[in-house]
């Protein structure tokens, strides 16, 4: 029974679907390198890698509890542990709290500024699951939540959050809007039936065009922010590689099929990895 319960918890935190925490991790690591003007040290790398996994897992617990009534009516989510009743609400929340406390313990090994900002990060993470009830584009709220590792990284390295951190967060917000709109396009028909607000529904037939515009804004903002910080050839190569992936995503989503949109969403972590690899290489070669 213990093994069965453990497997349920792994399913609850989406352990077999690492794309979610990778989407959180790459911008956070990129910000660490930028804030430190190069390699930030193994301690901070470990804190942010492990902390990202823990917080994404905690977020899954909160999200599943908040959405359990909606998820019953969506084919893709109906079998989730909380929705299906295999894990109780209090039990899921207890797992989420334990994971969040473990992540907070890691933040305590950094500095007081990072600890302070961690409370804001937690508040946004808790608020997101309920945003779709009140906001026409809840993906914007998710964009802030999934980008908050950026100011956290600057706080951990520099004990402050400069304007550069907020500029990078602003740019990353567009990337989150792009990939989470692709995700919302998968469930558009189900969401329309149950009355959930999403960017895919709000944008209507403009969804594909806006997704591509968001990719462009993300890369443009980060390219401007990185100009002069890493060698121009490395920066140009990074933007080209990322842009080619964005164009591939256009090929996947242009017909708005569930399979194509879901594949595009799941593969976005490679785009983030490419940007991080370019930044790390740029600082190493500088």
Residue pairs with C-beta under 8 A, 6 or more apart in sequence:
8 81
8 86
8 87
9 87
9 95
10 16
11 80
11 81
12 60
12 61
12 64
12 80
12 81
12 82
12 87
12 92
12 95
13 56
13 57
13 58
13 60
13 61
13 95
13 99
14 20
14 56
14 57
14 60
15 57
18 269
19 265
19 266
19 268
19 269
20 56
20 60
21 52
21 53
21 56
21 57
22 269
22 272
22 273
23 146
23 176
23 179
23 268
23 269
23 272
24 52
24 55
24 56
24 146
24 149
25 48
25 49
25 52
25 53
25 149
25 272
26 269
26 272
26 273
26 275
26 276
27 146
27 147
27 149
27 150
27 168
27 172
27 175
27 272
27 275
27 276
28 48
28 52
28 149
28 150
28 152
28 153
29 45
29 48
29 49
29 153
29 276
29 280
30 150
30 168
30 272
30 275
30 276
30 279
31 149
31 150
31 151
31 152
31 153
31 154
31 165
31 168
32 40
32 44
32 45
32 48
32 153
32 156
32 157
33 39
33 40
33 276
33 279
33 280
33 283
34 164
34 168
34 225
34 226
34 229
34 279
35 153
35 154
35 156
35 157
35 158
35 165
36 44
36 157
37 229
37 283
38 283
38 284
38 286
39 280
39 283
39 284
40 153
40 157
43 109
44 110
44 153
44 156
44 157
47 106
47 107
47 109
47 110
47 156
48 149
48 152
48 153
48 156
50 103
50 106
51 103
51 106
51 107
52 149
54 99
54 100
54 102
54 103
54 106
55 99
55 100
55 103
55 121
55 125
57 96
57 99
58 95
58 96
58 97
58 99
58 100
58 103
58 125
59 96
59 125
59 128
59 145
60 96
61 92
61 93
61 95
61 96
61 99
62 93
62 96
62 125
62 126
62 129
63 128
63 129
64 71
64 80
64 81
64 82
64 83
64 92
65 82
65 89
65 92
65 93
65 96
65 129
66 129
66 130
67 77
67 83
67 129
68 80
68 82
68 83
68 89
70 77
70 194
70 196
71 77
71 78
71 80
71 82
71 83
72 78
72 83
73 190
73 193
73 194
74 187
74 190
74 191
74 194
75 190
76 186
76 187
76 190
77 83
77 187
78 84
81 87
81 92
82 88
82 89
82 92
100 122
104 118
107 114
107 115
107 118
107 152
107 156
108 115
110 155
110 156
111 155
111 156
111 159
112 159
113 155
113 156
113 159
113 160
113 161
114 152
114 155
114 156
114 159
116 155
117 148
117 151
117 152
117 155
117 161
118 152
120 148
121 145
121 148
121 149
121 152
124 141
124 144
124 145
124 148
125 145
125 148
127 141
127 145
128 138
128 141
128 142
128 145
131 138
131 141
131 142
132 138
132 196
132 197
132 198
133 197
134 197
135 141
135 197
136 197
136 202
137 177
137 197
137 198
137 199
137 202
138 197
138 198
138 199
139 176
139 177
139 180
139 181
139 184
139 198
139 199
140 173
140 177
140 199
142 176
142 180
143 172
143 173
143 174
143 176
143 177
143 180
144 169
144 173
146 172
146 176
147 168
147 169
147 172
147 173
147 176
148 169
150 165
150 168
150 169
150 172
151 161
151 165
151 166
151 169
153 165
154 160
154 161
154 162
154 164
154 165
155 161
164 225
167 221
167 225
168 221
168 222
168 225
170 221
171 217
171 218
171 220
171 221
171 222
171 225
172 218
172 222
174 214
174 215
174 217
174 218
174 221
175 214
175 215
175 218
175 268
175 271
175 272
177 199
177 210
177 211
177 214
178 211
178 212
178 214
178 215
178 218
178 246
178 249
178 268
179 264
179 265
179 268
180 199
180 265
181 198
181 199
181 200
181 203
181 207
181 210
181 211
181 214
182 211
182 249
182 253
182 261
182 262
182 264
182 265
182 268
183 261
183 262
183 265
184 191
184 198
184 199
184 200
184 201
185 200
185 207
185 253
185 256
185 258
185 261
186 258
186 261
186 262
186 265
187 198
187 200
188 198
188 200
188 201
191 198
191 200
191 201
192 201
199 207
199 210
200 207
203 210
207 256
208 250
208 253
208 254
208 256
211 249
211 250
211 253
212 246
212 250
215 243
215 246
215 249
216 246
219 239
219 242
219 243
219 246
222 275
223 235
223 239
226 235
226 279
226 282
227 235
229 282
229 283
230 278
230 279
230 281
230 282
230 283
230 285
230 286
231 282
231 285
231 286
234 278
234 281
234 282
234 285
235 278
235 282
237 278
238 274
238 275
238 277
238 278
238 279
238 282
239 278
241 274
241 278
242 271
242 274
242 275
242 278
245 267
245 270
245 271
245 274
246 271
248 267
249 264
249 267
249 268
249 271
252 260
252 261
252 263
252 264
253 260
253 261
253 264
254 260
